[in-house]
Each structure stands twice: as C-alpha cells, then as structure tokens.
C-alpha cells in the first residue's frame, strides 16, 4: 500500500520536545478525531500531537507535497558504443539503459518507483542505514507522485563524464 492511499500523513519525531502551546494532546485528538482531520485537510494546516513523550505531525498530502517540492531527480547521461543511452541517477544508486533517452528515462522512473516501494515496505531497516537516510525525501516524493510518467518529468539529465 502506498502512502498516497490516504488523505493525510502522520510524521513522528522520536520524542523530541515541541512547543506545548501548538500541540494537541492525543486524548483530545481521539475524542475530536473528525474535527482534527477536518481542520488538517480543509485548512491545509498541519496538526502537532503529543502522546506522553512522543510528538507527531498530522498533515494533508498537499502540504506534505509542498514540503517535498524541492526534491527532484538528476541523472548523468552516457551514450554507449551501440548508441543506446545509459542514465545514472545521482540521488539514489539506480542505473538504467534504453535504446533512446526517453526509453531510458521511463525505465529509470519505473525503477525509482519500485525502489521507493521496496524502501517503504522495509522502512524501519532502510531509514537507519547511514548510506540510505538521504534517500527518504526522494522515496516519499516518488510515493506521493506514484506515476512513472510524472516521475519522468522530475528527472533532469546532463552529460556524464567517463
């Protein structure tokens, strides 16, 4: 299941302190769940929630997508001896080859989405891997976009150096 199957997203901050004046108590959120969701979705306003020592953020997808707006993909382009095009993604270690640049981009976009899904399905493991932490915003971006053609639009290619 992708994260985009829901109208909102909940983020957890691992118990770090936040200002109490803007946080809602979890017990109040449970009692007023419908109004909290309504305020989050209709007003595009994230809600900060405190449960004992834990803090969470409840946000609608549009707001979350706005936070991820700066995250795009870039790839180095290599023309192979047979005339095919190889694209090497800079943000995540993914490489794809196609007969044309468009074909390689489509394969790369599909590979990004597949990687994002695999990452998300084993999130607990990958989020703690030192060489994978930086992938998190790109993974979330791909999952929210959830469309190979739209991911292709986020890829900028430049000539690579051998």
C-alpha positions as CSV (number, residue, x, y, z in Angstrom):
1,X,0.0,0.0,0.0
2,X,1.3,3.4,-0.9
3,X,1.3,6.4,1.4
4,X,-0.9,8.3,-1.1
5,X,-3.8,6.0,-0.4
6,X,-4.8,8.3,2.4
7,X,-5.8,12.0,2.6
8,X,-3.3,12.7,5.4
9,X,0.1,11.7,6.7
10,X,1.3,11.3,10.2
11,X,5.0,12.0,11.0
12,X,6.7,11.0,14.2
13,X,9.6,13.0,15.7
14,X,11.0,10.3,18.1
15,X,10.0,12.1,21.3
16,X,11.9,15.4,20.7
17,X,10.4,18.4,22.5
18,X,8.0,20.8,20.8
19,X,6.1,23.9,22.0
20,X,3.2,22.8,24.1
21,X,1.1,25.8,23.0
22,X,0.7,24.5,19.4
23,X,0.4,20.8,20.3
24,X,-2.8,18.8,20.8
25,X,-3.0,16.1,23.4
26,X,-3.5,12.6,22.0
27,X,-6.5,12.1,24.2
28,X,-8.2,15.2,22.9
29,X,-7.3,14.2,19.3
30,X,-9.0,10.8,19.9
31,X,-12.1,12.5,21.3
32,X,-12.3,15.0,18.4
33,X,-10.8,12.9,15.6
34,X,-13.2,14.1,12.9
35,X,-12.7,17.8,13.7
36,X,-8.9,17.4,13.9
37,X,-8.9,15.7,10.5
38,X,-11.3,18.4,9.1
39,X,-9.0,21.2,10.4
40,X,-6.0,19.4,8.9
41,X,-7.5,18.7,5.5
42,X,-9.8,21.7,4.9
43,X,-7.4,24.3,6.3
44,X,-4.2,22.6,5.0
45,X,-2.8,23.1,8.4
46,X,-0.6,20.5,10.0
47,X,-1.6,19.4,13.5
48,X,1.1,18.7,16.1
49,X,0.1,16.0,18.5
50,X,1.7,14.9,21.8
51,X,1.3,11.5,23.3
52,X,3.2,11.2,26.6
53,X,6.8,11.9,25.4
54,X,6.1,11.4,21.7
55,X,5.3,14.0,19.2
56,X,3.6,13.5,15.8
57,X,2.6,15.7,12.9
58,X,-0.7,15.1,11.1
59,X,-0.7,16.7,7.6
60,X,-2.6,16.6,4.4
61,X,-0.9,15.3,1.3
62,X,-0.9,18.7,-0.5
63,X,1.1,20.3,2.4
64,X,3.4,17.4,2.6
65,X,3.9,17.5,-1.2
66,X,4.7,21.2,-0.9
67,X,7.5,20.4,1.6
68,X,8.9,17.9,-0.9
69,X,8.7,20.3,-3.8
70,X,12.5,21.0,-3.9
71,X,13.2,17.3,-4.3
72,X,13.7,16.4,-7.9
73,X,15.9,13.8,-9.6
74,X,19.0,14.3,-11.7
75,X,20.8,11.8,-13.8
76,X,24.1,11.6,-15.8
77,X,23.6,10.6,-19.4
78,X,26.1,8.3,-21.2
79,X,26.0,7.3,-24.8
80,X,27.1,3.7,-25.2
81,X,29.1,2.3,-28.1
82,X,25.9,0.7,-29.5
83,X,24.1,4.1,-29.5
84,X,21.9,3.3,-26.5
85,X,21.6,5.7,-23.6
86,X,22.5,4.9,-20.0
87,X,21.2,7.1,-17.2
88,X,22.8,7.1,-13.8
89,X,20.6,8.7,-11.1
90,X,22.6,11.0,-8.7
91,X,20.3,10.9,-5.7
92,X,19.9,7.1,-5.5
93,X,22.2,4.4,-6.9
94,X,20.0,3.4,-9.8
95,X,21.2,3.0,-13.4
96,X,19.0,2.1,-16.5
97,X,19.7,1.8,-20.2
98,X,17.4,2.2,-23.1
99,X,17.6,2.4,-26.9
100,X,16.6,6.1,-26.7
101,X,16.9,8.7,-23.9
102,X,13.1,8.7,-23.4
103,X,13.2,4.9,-23.1
104,X,16.0,5.1,-20.5
105,X,14.1,7.8,-18.6
106,X,10.9,5.7,-18.5
107,X,12.9,2.7,-17.2
108,X,14.7,5.0,-14.6
109,X,11.3,6.4,-13.5
110,X,9.9,2.9,-13.1
111,X,13.0,1.8,-11.2
112,X,12.7,4.9,-8.9
113,X,9.1,4.0,-8.0
114,X,10.0,0.3,-7.5
115,X,12.9,1.3,-5.2
116,X,10.6,3.7,-3.3
117,X,8.0,1.0,-2.7
118,X,10.7,-1.5,-1.6
119,X,12.2,1.1,0.7
120,X,8.9,2.0,2.2
121,X,7.9,-1.6,2.7
122,X,11.0,-2.2,4.8
123,X,11.3,1.4,6.1
124,X,12.4,0.5,9.6
125,X,15.5,-1.1,8.2
126,X,16.4,1.4,5.4
127,X,15.8,4.6,7.4
128,X,18.6,3.6,9.8
129,X,21.1,2.7,7.1
130,X,23.7,5.5,7.0
131,X,24.0,5.4,3.2
132,X,20.2,5.4,2.7
133,X,18.9,8.1,5.1
134,X,19.3,10.8,2.4
135,X,17.0,8.8,0.2
136,X,14.0,9.3,2.4
137,X,12.7,12.5,0.9
138,X,13.1,11.1,-2.6
139,X,11.3,7.9,-1.6
140,X,8.4,9.9,-0.2
141,X,8.3,12.1,-3.3
142,X,8.1,9.1,-5.6
143,X,5.4,7.5,-3.5
144,X,3.3,10.7,-3.4
145,X,3.7,11.2,-7.2
146,X,3.0,7.5,-7.8
147,X,3.1,7.8,-11.6
148,X,6.0,6.8,-13.8
149,X,5.3,9.5,-16.4
150,X,5.1,12.2,-13.7
151,X,8.3,10.9,-12.1
152,X,9.9,11.2,-15.6
153,X,9.1,14.9,-15.6
154,X,11.1,15.3,-12.3
155,X,14.3,13.8,-13.9
156,X,16.8,16.3,-15.4
157,X,19.6,14.7,-17.5
158,X,23.0,16.1,-18.1
159,X,26.0,14.6,-19.9
160,X,28.1,12.4,-17.7
161,X,31.9,12.3,-17.6
162,X,33.6,9.0,-18.1
